[in-house]
Amino acid sequence: MAIRTLVVDDEPLARERMIFLLEGERDIEVAAQRSDGRSALNYIERNPVDLALLDIQMPEMNGFEMVKQLAPERMPCIIFVTVYDEYALQAFAVHAADYLLKPVEKERLTAALDQVRKRQSIELSGAELHGRMTEMLADLESRRAAPGRILLKSEGQITFYDPEQIDWIESAGNYVTLHAAGKKQFLRETLSGFEKKLKPYGFVRISRSVVVNTTRIKCMKSAQYGDYSVQLRDSTELMLNRRYREAFFKLVERRDG
């Protein structure tokens, strides 16, 4: 039987290359391709899918977030396609999840597909696959809480950052502006997505449009209406909105306690 396959990657050339590599696999049927996690999730909810080749770093909803929202009965086999760091690879290995490192090599893709075929031969249910993915993602999140680097993708380029080098991030429509070491970088990602990635490193939202690295704060002063003026080490001044004040002080007290 054909293995109905969904290819998900926000880079058109990466999707095209993956589909090209799959053409030589006689039992693989590319049912659809999608450019983001949200549309991929919607497709799987409405169509039977046996296998998803899923990029991790995508705007708005990344590959991990998409898997978390999948209903157990709709869970296909997952092959993550990633440039992710050592913590992710360790988590994949522990839970026997399949992954491919970019740029994808034909031989490595064939090996990963063989693992999918083996899983199908023992007829794992969607619930069993969902359980394995849930365990893997939980393990990955615990590993990511350790100090390390984060990977940010913009216009086909992957940039590695030490979280402590980042001062603050502000939203700019469908983009965010990252402020680090006196420089700015525009990235196509939501502020909420950034907040989740950086929370383990002491970052917290201080207003609707700003997330700040608490270790970069020099001082704070009371302002009007319960707000605070926040001054960073580079003399940047930001406002801590009273709506976010409680969560901010809880984080600071927990890290200093």
Secondary structure, 3 states (H helix, E strand, C coil): CCEEEEEECCCHHHHHHHHHHHCCCCCEEEEEEECCHHHHHHHHHHCCCCEEEEECCCCCCCHHHHHHHCCHHHCCEEEEEECCCHHHHHHHHHCCCEEEECCCCHHHHHHHHHHHHHHHHCCCCHHHHHHHHHHHHHHHHHHHCCCCCEEEEECCEEEEECHHHEEEEEEECCEEEEEECCEEEEECCCHHHHHHHHHHHCEEEEECCEEEEHHHEEEEEECHHHCEEEEECCCCEEEECHHHHHHHHHHHHHHHC
